[in-house]
Amino acid sequence: MAGIISVGIGLLKKASIIYFKIVLVEAWLFWISILPIEGKEAMVLSIAKEQLHKALTGMKSYKFLKA
């Protein structure tokens, strides 16, 4: 019984770390979006932001589907 509880606590810790990383990346994306960047850099950052957003959305939906 204690083994099951410790495994559950370990999984909960891993899930909270992953969720914290997702929130951290989303905060980074927000700060990138408000920076005054122009030219090629702006286009590259815009594409990167879209791709990261898609990946994060996929990770969140996968996490909820798997749970």
N, C-alpha and C positions, 0 to 999 in steps of 0.2 A: 504493500500500500504506500509506504514511504517513497519507494522508487517511482511509482506513478506520479505522485505529487511533485517530486523533484524534477521529473521530466517535463511535467506541465509548467512548472515555474521557469525552467530553462527555455521552453518554447515561447512563453510569454515574454521573457527578456529579449529573445531574438526578434520577435515581432515588434516590440516597442522600439528597438534599435533601428530596424528597417523603417518603421513609420517616422522616427525622428529624422532619418536621412532624407526621406521623401519631403518632409516639411522644410528641412534645411535647403534642399535644392529648389523647392518652390519659392522660398524667400529670396534665394539668389536670383532666380528668374525675374522676380518682381523688381529687384534693384537694378538688374540689367535693363529692364524695359523702361525705366525712368531716366537712364543716363542719356545725355545729349550726344549721341554718336551719329556721324553722317558718312555717306559714301559706301564703299565696299564693305567696310567693317560693320556698318548697320545692317546691310543685307545678309552678311554671313551670320551675325548674331541673331537676326530675326529667324533665319532658317534653323539655326541651332536651337533657339527657344521653342519653335514649333515642334521639332523632333523630340526634345526633352519633355515637353508637355504631353505629347502623344505617348511616350514611353511611361511617364509617371501615371497617366490615366490608365494605361494598360496594366501597370503593376498594381494599382489600387483595385481595379476590377478583378484581376486575377486573385489577389489576396482575399477578397470577399467571396469569390466563387469557390475557392479552395477551402475556406473555413466552414 
